[in-house]
Amino acid sequence: MTVLANASIVALVSMFMGVAPLAMSIVYAIWPSEQRLALMRPLSLATIFASVSGTALGMLNVLRGIGMGQTPDYARISAIGLAESLVPLFFGFGCLTVAWLCVAVGLWRRP
């Protein structure tokens, strides 16, 4: 939890943006309508862009840390930083996977 407390607002938004299409897809699976389905495309694109930008921001911070050269153990710090920078990508695309499965259920339920 300390990682989330130390994260910037951009990092938090890029990480938790995937919750928006996931929530919308659950609502769509329960109450399917064209308007809810139409919102899924822009929410999905926003999640993709937020995930990619969050990952790029994490990699930029790792490269900045390496460039500043404050610690002698570059390999370890780089590996940890790069692993942490992939979290928004993993979380965002994981949420999108579940979201589009819920949309498929909603499409199946539509009259």
N, C-alpha and C positions, 0 to 999 in steps of 0.2 A: 504493500500500500504506500510505502514511502516513495516509490517510483512515480505513482500518480500524483502525490502531493508535490513533488518537485517538477512535474511536467508543466510546460508552458500551455497557454490557452490554445495555441495553434495545434500543439501535439494532442491535447485532449479532444478538440473538435475533430481533428483528422482521424482519431482513433474511434470515437463514439458516433461518428456520422452514420455508421452502418446500422445503428439501432433504428433510425428513422424509416428506411425502407422495410426493415423487418417488422416494425409495428404496423406500418401501412399494409403490408402483405397479410398479416394476421387479421386485421380488420377486413381486408378484401376477402379472405378465405371464409370469414363468418358471414359478411354481408356483401356479396359481389355486386359491383356496379361499374359502369363505364368510367365514371369520374375517378373512382379509386384506382382503377386500372391505369388510367391516363397519368396519374401521379407517380406511378411506379418507374416510368422511364426517367424523368428528371431526378427523382430521388436516387435511382441507381447510378446515374451519371455523376451526381454529386458525391456519392460514396466512393466511386472509382477514383475521381479526381482528388478527393480528400485523402484516400489511402495512398495514392501515388505521391502526393505532395508531402504527406507525413513521413513516408519512407525516404523521400529525397531530403527532407529536413533532417532526419536522423543521420543519414549518411554525411550530409554537410557538417553536422556537429562533430561526427567522428573524425572527419578529415581536418577540421579546425583544431581539434584536440591533438591530433598527430602533429600538425604544423606548429602548434605552440610548444610542443616537446617538453611538457612539464613532468612527465614520468618516463623512466627508462624502459619500461615494459610495454613497448608499442604493440607487440603481437597480441598479448592478452587483452589489453584495453580495446584494441581494434576489433577483435573477435566479439567481445561482449557488446560493444557499441553497435556493430553491424547487426548482431542478432537482435538487439533491442530495436533497431531501426526497421526491421522487417515486421514487427508486431502490428502496426497499423494496417499493413497490406494483408497479413494473415487474417486479422479480425474483420476487416472490411469485406474481404471476399468471402469469408466464412458466413458472415451475416447475409450477404447477397445470395449465397447458395441456398440458405434456408428460406430467405424471402421469396425467391423465385419458385421454390418448391411449394410454398404456401399459395402463391399466385396460381400455380398449376392446379392445386386443390380447388381454389376458387373458380377457375375456368371450368373445371369438371363439374362443379356444383351449379353453375349458371344454367338457367332455363334455356 
